[in-house]
Amino acid sequence: MAVQPAQRHRRGVPVAPEEALLRPPRLYRAEEVRGRGCPIPAAPGAYAWYFTSPPRLVPVAGCHERDEAVLLYVGISPKAPPSNGRPPSRQTIRSRIRYHYRGNAAGSTLRLTLGSLLADELGIGLRRVGSGNRLTFGREGEKRLTAWMAEHAQVVWAATDQPWKLEEELIRSCVLPLNLDQNRHGSFHGQLSALRATQRAQARLLPVER
């Protein structure tokens, strides 16, 4: 099986998953992973999101940088197997990364966070949609957020059988201001949590978008 681009051997030595995320040969833009020929493997793993122009509210001091972009968030797919005996998720890093780039805030924590941070700049806000139980930035708002990510967000990935262990290590060792889970020690955790909560509260006061 071919080794994926983010994990190619360097001088004959396999690249460790952590190194593949922190010191990749290159970063990937939206147009490279959303269409046909997507290079992301349909496998479990972790991914790292870098930004060429971070939202202005985000503190970037101490964050890892690569190719003039700053690392702000890491994620995994699937999550750790449920402890209740249910079968584990069959999601892969390919499906998850592609969803972050083109889905909506109801199914993407990253999009919810970015939209909350960029609400004033992009003129968007969370809305109740459909039956009223789901919260997204609405059709137009999600389009604006997708366009912003296509311009400013880049991603890299690493296939690994137990990605939750890698995620734990990265959150512990790196400054990742957009990660909330397992990151209460982060200096931006309280402010970001409050911003997201404000967006949710405001959405519940607005009519449902059909």
Residue frames as a rotation matrix with the C-alpha (Angstrom) as fourth column:
MET 1
0.582 0.813 0.000 0.00
0.813 -0.582 0.000 0.00
0.000 0.000 -1.000 0.00
ALA 2
-0.032 -0.623 0.781 1.38
0.547 -0.665 -0.509 3.42
0.837 0.411 0.362 -0.94
VAL 3
-0.372 -0.162 -0.914 2.51
0.885 -0.360 -0.296 5.73
-0.281 -0.919 0.277 1.83
GLN 4
0.634 0.729 0.259 0.41
0.771 -0.621 -0.141 8.89
0.058 0.289 -0.956 1.86
PRO 5
0.312 -0.560 0.768 2.00
0.374 -0.671 -0.641 12.28
0.874 0.487 0.000 1.11
ALA 6
0.604 -0.057 0.795 2.00
-0.600 -0.689 0.407 13.52
0.525 -0.723 -0.450 4.71
GLN 7
0.697 -0.291 0.655 3.92
-0.460 0.518 0.721 10.42
-0.549 -0.804 0.227 5.83
ARG 8
0.834 -0.444 -0.328 6.48
-0.141 0.403 -0.904 9.73
0.533 0.800 0.274 3.13
HIS 9
0.640 -0.704 -0.308 9.77
0.736 0.446 0.510 8.25
-0.222 -0.553 0.803 4.22
ARG 10
0.889 -0.458 -0.010 12.61
-0.450 -0.868 -0.208 10.72
0.086 0.190 -0.978 4.61
ARG 11
-0.061 -0.980 -0.189 15.96
-0.943 0.119 -0.312 9.30
0.328 0.159 -0.931 3.58
GLY 12
-0.350 -0.028 -0.936 14.57
-0.171 0.985 0.035 5.81
0.921 0.172 -0.350 4.05
VAL 13
-0.970 0.007 -0.243 13.32
0.239 0.206 -0.949 6.43
0.044 -0.978 -0.202 7.61
PRO 14
-0.147 0.985 0.086 9.53
0.801 0.068 0.594 6.22
0.580 0.156 -0.800 8.26
VAL 15
-0.664 -0.022 0.747 8.09
-0.209 -0.954 -0.213 9.52
0.718 -0.298 0.629 9.51
ALA 16
-0.803 0.388 -0.453 6.46
0.585 0.362 -0.726 9.35
-0.118 -0.848 -0.517 12.95
PRO 17
0.089 0.938 0.334 2.84
0.930 -0.198 0.308 10.61
0.356 0.283 -0.891 13.07
GLU 18
0.553 0.104 -0.826 3.74
0.578 -0.763 0.291 13.54
-0.600 -0.638 -0.482 15.33
GLU 19
-0.486 -0.807 -0.336 6.51
0.216 -0.483 0.848 14.65
-0.847 0.340 0.409 12.98
ALA 20
-0.611 0.328 0.720 4.15
0.784 0.128 0.607 14.29
0.107 0.936 -0.335 10.00
LEU 21
0.495 0.869 -0.002 1.87
0.849 -0.483 0.215 16.87
0.186 -0.108 -0.977 11.64
LEU 22
0.710 -0.232 -0.664 4.48
0.282 -0.771 0.571 19.26
-0.645 -0.593 -0.483 13.02
ARG 23
-0.182 -0.840 -0.511 7.17
-0.433 -0.398 0.809 19.06
-0.883 0.369 -0.291 10.33
PRO 24
0.514 0.461 0.724 5.37
0.409 0.610 -0.679 18.05
-0.754 0.645 0.124 7.13
PRO 25
-0.504 -0.689 0.521 6.98
0.780 -0.105 0.617 18.50
-0.370 0.717 0.590 3.72
ARG 26
-0.893 0.298 0.336 4.04
-0.033 -0.790 0.612 20.74
0.448 0.536 0.716 2.82
LEU 27
-0.624 0.781 -0.026 0.52
-0.028 -0.056 -0.998 21.80
-0.781 -0.623 0.057 3.79
TYR 28
-0.762 0.415 0.496 -2.67
0.642 0.384 0.664 21.18
0.085 0.824 -0.559 1.77
ARG 29
-0.860 0.481 -0.171 -5.33
-0.462 -0.876 -0.138 23.67
-0.217 -0.040 0.975 0.71
ALA 30
-0.118 0.941 0.317 -9.08
-0.430 0.239 -0.871 23.14
-0.895 -0.239 0.377 0.33
GLU 31
0.485 0.390 -0.783 -9.08
-0.857 0.033 -0.515 22.66
-0.175 0.920 0.350 -3.43
GLU 32
-0.418 -0.753 -0.508 -6.54
-0.801 0.569 -0.185 19.84
0.428 0.329 -0.841 -3.10
VAL 33
-0.988 -0.010 0.157 -8.63
-0.101 0.805 -0.584 17.69
-0.120 -0.593 -0.796 -0.78
ARG 34
-0.320 0.947 0.005 -12.27
-0.501 -0.165 -0.850 18.47
-0.804 -0.274 0.527 -1.63
GLY 35
0.362 0.514 -0.777 -12.43
-0.918 0.052 -0.394 17.04
-0.162 0.856 0.491 -5.14
ARG 36
0.996 -0.035 -0.082 -11.43
0.008 0.950 -0.311 13.92
0.089 0.309 0.947 -7.00
GLY 37
0.307 -0.947 -0.097 -7.93
0.296 0.192 -0.936 12.68
0.904 0.258 0.339 -6.46
CYS 38
0.732 0.012 0.681 -8.03
-0.583 -0.507 0.635 13.59
0.353 -0.862 -0.364 -2.78
PRO 39
-0.086 -0.890 -0.447 -4.68
-0.361 0.446 -0.819 12.45
0.929 0.091 -0.360 -1.31
ILE 40
-0.295 0.006 0.956 -6.02
-0.956 -0.017 -0.294 11.82
0.015 -1.000 0.010 2.21
PRO 41
-0.867 -0.040 -0.497 -6.25
-0.114 0.986 0.120 8.10
0.486 0.160 -0.859 3.07
ALA 42
0.264 0.958 0.112 -9.58
-0.599 0.072 0.797 6.59
0.756 -0.278 0.593 4.13
ALA 43
-0.104 -0.473 -0.875 -7.98
0.514 0.727 -0.455 5.51
0.851 -0.497 0.168 7.40
PRO 44
0.834 0.294 -0.468 -7.98
0.548 -0.338 0.765 6.38
0.067 -0.894 -0.443 11.12
GLY 45
-0.194 -0.965 0.176 -5.62
0.878 -0.251 -0.408 9.15
0.438 0.076 0.896 12.05
ALA 46
0.197 0.139 -0.970 -5.02
0.671 -0.741 0.030 12.71
-0.715 -0.657 -0.239 13.22
TYR 47
0.188 -0.128 0.974 -4.91
0.854 -0.469 -0.226 16.01
0.486 0.874 0.021 11.40
ALA 48
-0.258 -0.370 -0.892 -3.49
0.740 -0.670 0.063 19.47
-0.621 -0.644 0.447 12.09
TRP 49
0.588 0.554 0.590 -4.97
0.794 -0.536 -0.287 22.78
0.157 0.637 -0.755 10.91
TYR 50
-0.477 -0.790 -0.385 -2.65
0.758 -0.592 0.275 25.65
-0.445 -0.160 0.881 10.06
PHE 51
0.660 0.750 0.047 -3.77
0.702 -0.594 -0.393 29.21
-0.267 0.292 -0.918 9.28
THR 52
-0.252 -0.751 0.611 -2.05
0.895 -0.421 -0.148 31.82
0.368 0.509 0.778 7.15
SER 53
-0.646 0.138 0.751 -4.20
-0.258 -0.965 -0.044 34.60
0.719 -0.222 0.659 8.67
PRO 54
-0.682 0.384 -0.622 -5.58
0.702 0.582 -0.410 33.52
0.205 -0.717 -0.667 12.07
PRO 55
0.432 0.860 0.272 -8.77
0.608 -0.501 0.616 35.18
0.666 -0.101 -0.739 13.34
ARG 56
-0.070 -0.586 0.807 -7.67
-0.123 -0.798 -0.590 38.39
0.990 -0.141 -0.016 15.04
LEU 57
0.587 0.368 0.721 -8.99
-0.720 -0.171 0.673 37.38
0.371 -0.914 0.165 18.50
VAL 58
0.937 -0.177 -0.300 -6.81
0.238 0.954 0.183 34.27
0.254 -0.243 0.936 18.66
PRO 59
0.590 -0.797 0.129 -3.57
-0.701 -0.426 0.572 34.56
-0.401 -0.428 -0.810 20.68
VAL 60
0.918 -0.241 -0.316 -0.81
-0.070 0.685 -0.725 32.94
0.391 0.688 0.611 18.64
ALA 61
0.181 -0.890 0.418 2.18
-0.936 -0.287 -0.204 33.48
0.302 -0.354 -0.885 20.95
GLY 62
-0.349 -0.447 0.824 3.96
-0.728 0.682 0.061 30.17
-0.589 -0.579 -0.564 21.43
CYS 63
0.701 0.653 0.288 2.05
-0.296 0.634 -0.715 28.41
-0.649 0.416 0.637 18.65
HIS 64
-0.187 -0.744 0.642 3.95
0.384 0.546 0.745 26.14
-0.904 0.386 0.184 16.27
GLU 65
0.446 0.283 -0.849 4.56
-0.581 -0.630 -0.515 27.55
-0.681 0.723 -0.117 12.79
ARG 66
-0.254 -0.490 0.834 5.22
0.459 0.698 0.550 25.95
-0.852 0.522 0.047 9.42
ASP 67
-0.548 -0.022 0.836 5.52
0.833 -0.107 0.543 27.50
0.077 0.994 0.077 5.96
GLU 68
-0.959 0.095 0.266 4.38
-0.104 -0.994 -0.019 30.93
0.263 -0.046 0.964 7.23
ALA 69
0.092 0.995 -0.044 1.23
-0.309 0.070 0.948 29.39
0.947 -0.074 0.314 8.73
VAL 70
-0.642 -0.280 0.713 0.43
-0.735 -0.038 -0.677 28.88
0.217 -0.959 -0.181 12.41
LEU 71
-0.587 0.389 -0.710 -0.92
0.275 0.920 0.278 25.65
0.761 -0.032 -0.648 13.94
LEU 72
-0.591 0.451 0.669 -4.09
-0.737 -0.638 -0.222 26.33
0.327 -0.624 0.709 15.95
TYR 73
0.293 0.824 0.486 -6.07
-0.897 0.412 -0.159 23.08
-0.331 -0.389 0.860 16.08
VAL 74
-0.846 -0.413 -0.338 -5.64
-0.504 0.827 0.250 19.31
0.176 0.382 -0.907 15.95
GLY 75
0.208 0.939 0.275 -8.37
-0.940 0.270 -0.210 16.71
-0.271 -0.214 0.938 15.53
ILE 76
-0.839 -0.454 0.299 -8.80
-0.393 0.887 0.244 12.99
-0.376 0.088 -0.923 15.05
SER 77
0.302 0.920 -0.249 -11.05
-0.948 0.262 -0.182 10.47
-0.102 0.291 0.951 13.40
PRO 78
0.313 0.950 -0.015 -12.36
0.235 -0.062 0.970 8.28
0.920 -0.307 -0.243 14.83
LYS 79
0.215 -0.146 0.966 -12.56
-0.889 -0.440 0.132 9.09
0.405 -0.886 -0.224 18.52
ALA 80
-0.818 -0.508 0.268 -11.51
-0.574 0.701 -0.424 6.50
0.027 -0.501 -0.865 21.10
PRO 81
-0.566 0.629 -0.532 -13.79
0.163 0.718 0.677 3.41
0.808 0.297 -0.509 21.11
PRO 82
0.169 0.716 0.678 -16.86
-0.670 -0.421 0.612 3.81
0.723 -0.557 0.408 23.36
SER 83
-0.805 -0.494 0.328 -16.51
-0.555 0.433 -0.710 2.34
0.208 -0.754 -0.623 26.84
ASN 84
-0.105 0.870 0.482 -20.11
-0.816 0.201 -0.541 1.02
-0.568 -0.450 0.689 26.75
GLY 85
-0.368 -0.122 0.922 -19.30
0.129 0.975 0.180 -1.77
-0.921 0.185 -0.343 24.31
ARG 86
0.759 0.634 -0.150 -20.82
-0.026 -0.201 -0.979 -0.13
-0.651 0.747 -0.136 21.27
PRO 87
0.391 -0.642 0.660 -18.87
0.910 0.378 -0.171 -0.53
-0.140 0.667 0.732 18.01
PRO 88
-0.312 -0.590 -0.745 -16.35
0.410 -0.791 0.454 2.23
-0.857 -0.163 0.489 17.29
SER 89
0.549 0.460 -0.698 -17.00
-0.329 -0.649 -0.686 4.87
-0.768 0.607 -0.205 14.66
ARG 90
0.295 -0.413 0.861 -16.03
0.795 0.606 0.018 4.02
-0.529 0.680 0.508 11.09
GLN 91
0.988 0.035 -0.150 -15.20
-0.037 -0.891 -0.452 7.62
-0.150 0.452 -0.879 10.19
THR 92
0.310 -0.923 0.228 -11.83
0.950 0.309 -0.042 8.32
-0.032 0.230 0.973 8.61
ILE 93
-0.256 -0.467 -0.846 -9.53
0.412 -0.845 0.342 11.32
-0.874 -0.261 0.409 8.40
ARG 94
-0.911 -0.027 0.411 -10.53
0.403 -0.264 0.876 11.72
0.085 0.964 0.252 4.74
SER 95
-0.048 0.982 0.184 -14.23
0.771 -0.081 0.632 12.10
0.635 0.172 -0.753 5.48
ARG 96
0.393 0.211 -0.895 -13.59
0.859 -0.430 0.276 14.26
-0.327 -0.878 -0.350 8.54
ILE 97
-0.565 -0.673 -0.477 -11.18
0.421 -0.732 0.536 16.73
-0.710 0.102 0.697 6.94
ARG 98
-0.824 0.296 0.483 -13.39
0.426 -0.238 0.873 17.10
0.373 0.925 0.070 3.88
TYR 99
0.224 0.952 -0.211 -16.40
0.882 -0.106 0.460 17.77
0.415 -0.289 -0.863 6.13
HIS 100
0.059 -0.270 -0.961 -14.53
0.714 -0.661 0.229 20.47
-0.698 -0.700 0.154 8.05
TYR 101
-0.861 -0.495 -0.116 -13.80
0.256 -0.618 0.743 22.19
-0.440 0.610 0.659 4.74
ARG 102
-0.862 0.506 -0.025 -17.31
-0.225 -0.338 0.914 22.03
0.454 0.794 0.405 3.27
GLY 103
-0.437 0.723 -0.535 -19.82
0.786 0.596 0.164 20.95
0.437 -0.348 -0.829 5.96
ASN 104
0.210 0.517 0.830 -21.55
-0.081 -0.837 0.541 23.07
0.974 -0.181 -0.134 8.60
ALA 105
-0.449 -0.480 0.754 -21.18
-0.685 -0.356 -0.635 24.06
0.573 -0.802 -0.169 12.23
ALA 106
0.541 0.709 0.453 -23.67
-0.839 0.423 0.342 21.45
0.051 -0.565 0.823 13.45
GLY 107
0.989 -0.142 -0.047 -21.26
0.139 0.989 -0.049 18.68
0.054 0.042 0.998 12.48
SER 108
0.204 -0.969 0.143 -17.90
0.644 0.023 -0.765 20.42
0.737 0.248 0.628 12.80
THR 109
0.604 -0.079 -0.793 -16.49
0.725 -0.358 0.588 21.78
-0.331 -0.930 -0.159 16.04
LEU 110
-0.504 -0.863 -0.034 -13.80
0.740 -0.452 0.499 23.56
-0.446 0.227 0.866 14.03
ARG 111
-0.513 0.382 0.768 -16.35
0.543 -0.548 0.636 25.38
0.664 0.744 0.074 11.88
LEU 112
0.613 0.741 -0.274 -18.39
0.664 -0.294 0.687 26.31
0.429 -0.603 -0.673 14.98
THR 113
0.265 -0.613 -0.745 -15.27
0.751 -0.353 0.558 27.77
-0.605 -0.707 0.366 16.58
LEU 114
-0.732 -0.608 0.306 -14.07
0.655 -0.507 0.561 29.64
-0.186 0.611 0.770 13.50
GLY 115
-0.191 0.756 0.626 -17.52
0.608 -0.410 0.680 31.03
0.771 0.510 -0.382 12.75
SER 116
0.691 0.422 -0.587 -17.88
0.720 -0.333 0.609 32.26
0.061 -0.843 -0.534 16.33
LEU 117
-0.071 -0.834 -0.547 -14.50
0.675 -0.444 0.589 34.01
-0.734 -0.328 0.594 16.09
LEU 118
-0.899 -0.344 0.272 -15.21
0.413 -0.459 0.787 35.49
-0.145 0.820 0.554 12.65
ALA 119
-0.060 0.997 0.039 -18.86
0.952 0.069 -0.297 36.41
-0.299 0.020 -0.954 13.21
ASP 120
0.440 0.220 -0.871 -18.31
0.171 -0.972 -0.159 40.18
-0.881 -0.079 -0.466 13.06
GLU 121
-0.504 -0.752 -0.424 -15.74
-0.317 -0.296 0.901 40.05
-0.803 0.589 -0.089 10.25
LEU 122
-0.970 0.116 0.215 -17.87
0.243 0.536 0.809 37.82
-0.021 0.836 -0.548 8.01
GLY 123
-0.589 0.806 0.051 -21.25
-0.805 -0.591 0.046 39.17
0.068 -0.014 0.998 9.10
ILE 124
-0.230 0.475 -0.850 -22.52
-0.152 0.845 0.513 35.74
0.961 0.247 -0.122 10.18
GLY 125
-0.468 0.097 0.878 -24.14
-0.883 -0.046 -0.466 34.22
-0.005 -0.994 0.108 13.24
LEU 126
-0.987 0.139 0.076 -25.47
0.130 0.985 -0.117 30.89
-0.091 -0.106 -0.990 14.42
ARG 127
-0.354 0.929 -0.106 -29.07
-0.921 -0.326 0.214 30.13
0.164 0.174 0.971 13.47
ARG 128
-0.316 0.395 0.863 -31.54
-0.214 0.856 -0.470 27.38
-0.924 -0.333 -0.186 14.26
VAL 129
-0.535 0.081 -0.841 -32.18
-0.844 -0.034 0.535 25.45
0.015 0.996 0.087 11.05
GLY 130
-0.735 0.269 -0.622 -34.45
-0.062 0.887 0.457 22.70
0.675 0.375 -0.636 9.83
SER 131
0.114 0.792 -0.600 -36.52
0.645 0.401 0.651 21.40
0.756 -0.461 -0.465 12.75
GLY 132
0.632 0.069 0.772 -34.94
-0.349 -0.864 0.363 24.04
0.692 -0.498 -0.522 14.97
ASN 133
0.962 -0.265 0.071 -32.72
0.064 0.468 0.882 21.64
-0.267 -0.843 0.467 16.90
ARG 134
0.265 -0.906 0.331 -29.61
0.961 0.275 -0.018 22.07
-0.074 0.323 0.944 14.74
LEU 135
0.731 -0.126 -0.671 -27.42
0.033 -0.975 0.220 25.16
-0.682 -0.183 -0.708 14.88
THR 136
0.051 -0.731 0.680 -25.44
0.987 0.141 0.077 26.29
-0.153 0.667 0.729 11.84
PHE 137
-0.594 -0.287 -0.752 -24.42
0.216 -0.957 0.194 29.64
-0.775 -0.047 0.630 10.37
GLY 138
0.431 0.862 -0.267 -27.20
-0.141 -0.228 -0.963 29.32
-0.891 0.453 0.023 7.81
ARG 139
0.692 -0.111 0.713 -26.82
0.666 0.477 -0.573 28.75
-0.277 0.872 0.404 4.09
GLU 140
0.794 -0.374 0.480 -25.16
0.056 -0.741 -0.669 32.09
0.606 0.558 -0.567 3.34
GLY 141
0.661 -0.544 0.517 -23.09
-0.742 -0.368 0.561 32.12
-0.115 -0.754 -0.647 6.51
GLU 142
0.513 -0.468 0.719 -21.67
0.114 0.868 0.484 28.66
-0.851 -0.166 0.499 5.89
LYS 143
0.761 -0.240 0.603 -20.78
0.627 0.032 -0.778 29.69
0.167 0.970 0.175 2.32
ARG 144
0.734 -0.491 0.468 -18.83
-0.427 -0.871 -0.244 32.67
0.528 -0.020 -0.849 3.66
LEU 145
0.534 -0.536 0.654 -17.06
-0.637 0.253 0.728 30.49
-0.556 -0.805 -0.206 6.22
THR 146
0.656 -0.268 0.706 -16.20
0.500 0.854 -0.140 27.89
-0.566 0.445 0.694 3.57
ALA 147
0.777 -0.360 0.516 -14.71
0.328 -0.467 -0.821 30.62
0.537 0.807 -0.245 1.38
TRP 148
0.652 -0.552 0.520 -12.69
-0.740 -0.615 0.274 31.99
0.168 -0.564 -0.809 4.31
MET 149
0.527 -0.448 0.723 -11.30
-0.240 0.737 0.632 28.53
-0.816 -0.506 0.281 5.09
ALA 150
0.770 -0.225 0.597 -10.42
0.623 0.472 -0.624 27.93
-0.141 0.853 0.503 1.45
GLU 151
0.697 -0.492 0.521 -8.32
-0.040 -0.753 -0.657 31.10
0.716 0.437 -0.545 1.53
HIS 152
0.253 -0.571 0.781 -6.74
-0.837 -0.534 -0.119 30.91
0.485 -0.624 -0.613 4.99
ALA 153
0.449 -0.009 0.893 -6.86
-0.697 0.623 0.356 27.31
-0.559 -0.782 0.274 6.34
GLN 154
0.086 -0.480 -0.873 -4.43
-0.760 0.535 -0.370 24.55
0.645 0.695 -0.319 5.38
VAL 155
0.707 0.325 0.628 -4.26
-0.662 0.616 0.427 21.01
-0.248 -0.717 0.651 6.69
VAL 156
-0.305 -0.725 -0.618 -1.95
-0.734 0.592 -0.332 18.03
0.607 0.352 -0.712 7.03
TRP 157
0.691 0.679 0.250 -2.63
-0.707 0.562 0.429 14.55
0.150 -0.473 0.868 8.36
ALA 158
-0.593 -0.805 -0.029 -1.08
-0.776 0.580 -0.248 11.37
0.216 -0.124 -0.968 9.74
ALA 159
0.417 0.694 -0.587 -2.63
-0.471 0.717 0.514 7.90
0.777 0.062 0.626 9.60
THR 160
-0.767 -0.607 0.206 -2.32
-0.496 0.357 -0.792 6.07
0.407 -0.710 -0.575 12.92
ASP 161
-0.458 0.605 -0.651 -4.31
0.326 0.796 0.510 3.26
0.827 0.021 -0.562 14.55
GLN 162
0.131 0.470 -0.873 -4.91
0.990 -0.023 0.137 5.01
0.044 -0.882 -0.468 17.89
PRO 163
-0.173 -0.261 0.950 -5.18
0.513 -0.847 -0.139 8.70
0.841 0.463 0.280 17.01
TRP 164
0.808 0.546 0.221 -6.62
0.091 -0.486 0.869 9.69
0.582 -0.682 -0.442 20.40
LYS 165
0.578 -0.682 -0.448 -3.23
0.737 0.200 0.646 8.99
-0.351 -0.704 0.618 22.00
LEU 166
-0.413 -0.722 0.556 -1.49
0.888 -0.453 0.072 11.30
0.200 0.523 0.828 19.53
GLU 167
0.195 0.579 0.792 -4.13
0.287 -0.806 0.518 13.99
0.938 0.127 -0.323 20.09
GLU 168
0.915 0.141 -0.377 -3.61
0.390 -0.076 0.918 13.82
0.101 -0.987 -0.125 23.85
GLU 169
0.116 -0.974 -0.196 0.13
0.912 0.026 0.410 14.22
-0.394 -0.226 0.891 23.46
LEU 170
-0.434 -0.281 0.856 -0.15
0.727 -0.671 0.149 17.17
0.532 0.687 0.496 21.07
ILE 171
0.530 0.689 0.495 -2.66
0.193 -0.666 0.721 19.02
0.826 -0.287 -0.486 23.25
ARG 172
0.841 -0.265 -0.471 -0.37
0.504 0.068 0.861 18.48
-0.196 -0.962 0.190 26.23
SER 173
0.003 -0.998 -0.059 2.82
0.823 -0.031 0.567 19.57
-0.568 -0.051 0.822 24.47
CYS 174
-0.657 -0.212 0.724 1.67
0.680 -0.581 0.447 22.27
0.326 0.786 0.525 22.00
VAL 175
-0.672 0.492 -0.554 -0.13
-0.044 -0.772 -0.634 25.60
-0.739 -0.401 0.541 22.29
LEU 176
-0.822 0.474 0.314 -3.43
0.494 0.320 0.809 24.92
0.283 0.820 -0.498 20.51
PRO 177
-0.922 0.376 -0.094 -5.85
-0.236 -0.736 -0.635 27.78
-0.308 -0.563 0.767 21.23
LEU 178
-0.331 0.858 -0.394 -8.74
-0.884 -0.135 0.448 26.42
0.331 0.496 0.803 19.15
ASN 179
-0.386 0.182 -0.905 -8.85
0.197 0.974 0.112 23.05
0.901 -0.135 -0.412 20.95
LEU 180
0.041 0.478 0.877 -11.29
-0.845 -0.452 0.286 23.06
0.533 -0.753 0.385 23.87
ASP 181
0.930 0.330 -0.162 -11.56
-0.220 0.852 0.475 19.38
0.295 -0.406 0.865 24.79
GLN 182
0.634 -0.682 -0.364 -8.71
0.770 0.598 0.222 18.30
0.066 -0.421 0.905 27.09
ASN 183
-0.265 -0.773 0.576 -7.34
0.737 -0.547 -0.396 21.84
0.621 0.320 0.715 26.93
ARG 184
0.774 0.621 -0.120 -8.69
0.533 -0.539 0.652 23.64
0.340 -0.568 -0.749 29.99
HIS 185
0.237 -0.779 -0.580 -5.12
0.733 -0.249 0.633 24.64
-0.638 -0.576 0.512 30.80
GLY 186
-0.334 -0.361 0.871 -5.05
0.902 -0.391 0.184 26.77
0.274 0.847 0.456 27.64
SER 187
-0.801 -0.072 -0.594 -5.13
0.360 -0.851 -0.382 30.54
-0.478 -0.520 0.708 28.22
PHE 188
-0.838 0.482 -0.256 -7.79
-0.524 -0.581 0.623 31.05
0.152 0.656 0.739 25.50
HIS 189
-0.824 0.500 -0.266 -10.13
0.476 0.866 0.153 28.30
0.307 -0.001 -0.952 26.72
GLY 190
-0.415 0.695 -0.586 -12.44
0.644 -0.230 -0.729 30.53
-0.642 -0.681 -0.352 28.76
GLN 191
-0.444 0.209 -0.871 -12.77
-0.440 -0.898 0.009 33.28
-0.780 0.388 0.491 26.16
LEU 192
-0.853 0.108 -0.511 -13.42
-0.453 0.333 0.827 30.87
0.259 0.937 -0.235 23.30
SER 193
-0.740 0.615 -0.272 -15.99
0.667 0.722 -0.185 28.90
0.083 -0.318 -0.944 25.33
ALA 194
-0.337 0.612 -0.715 -17.81
0.331 -0.634 -0.699 32.14
-0.881 -0.472 0.011 26.15
LEU 195
-0.633 0.065 -0.771 -17.85
-0.655 -0.577 0.489 33.23
-0.413 0.814 0.408 22.49
ARG 196
-0.878 0.310 -0.364 -19.38
-0.020 0.737 0.676 29.95
0.477 0.601 -0.641 21.40
ALA 197
-0.576 0.687 -0.444 -21.93
0.780 0.298 -0.551 30.07
-0.246 -0.663 -0.707 24.23
THR 198
-0.447 0.378 -0.811 -22.94
-0.147 -0.925 -0.351 33.60
-0.882 -0.038 0.469 23.20
GLN 199
-0.789 0.127 -0.601 -23.49
-0.608 -0.016 0.794 32.48
0.092 0.992 0.090 19.62
ARG 200
-0.782 0.519 -0.346 -25.70
0.472 0.855 0.215 29.60
0.407 0.005 -0.913 20.80
ALA 201
-0.470 0.614 -0.634 -27.72
0.620 -0.282 -0.732 31.86
-0.628 -0.738 -0.248 23.08
GLN 202
-0.543 0.229 -0.808 -28.29
-0.490 -0.868 0.083 34.43
-0.682 0.441 0.583 20.34
ALA 203
-0.902 0.171 -0.396 -29.35
-0.279 0.470 0.838 31.72
0.329 0.866 -0.376 17.88
ARG 204
-0.684 0.657 -0.317 -32.10
0.727 0.648 -0.225 30.54
0.058 -0.384 -0.921 20.21
LEU 205
-0.336 0.549 -0.765 -33.63
0.240 -0.736 -0.633 34.00
-0.911 -0.396 0.115 20.16
LEU 206
-0.636 0.003 -0.772 -33.89
-0.668 -0.504 0.548 34.09
-0.387 0.864 0.322 16.36
PRO 207
0.516 0.856 -0.023 -36.51
-0.722 0.420 -0.550 32.49
-0.461 0.300 0.835 14.11
VAL 208
0.104 -0.424 0.900 -35.72
0.205 0.894 0.398 29.14
-0.973 0.143 0.179 12.54
GLU 209
-0.268 -0.255 -0.929 -34.16
-0.839 -0.412 0.355 29.33
-0.473 0.875 -0.103 9.10
ARG 210
0.514 0.565 0.645 -36.00
-0.148 0.799 -0.582 26.98
-0.845 0.204 0.495 6.74
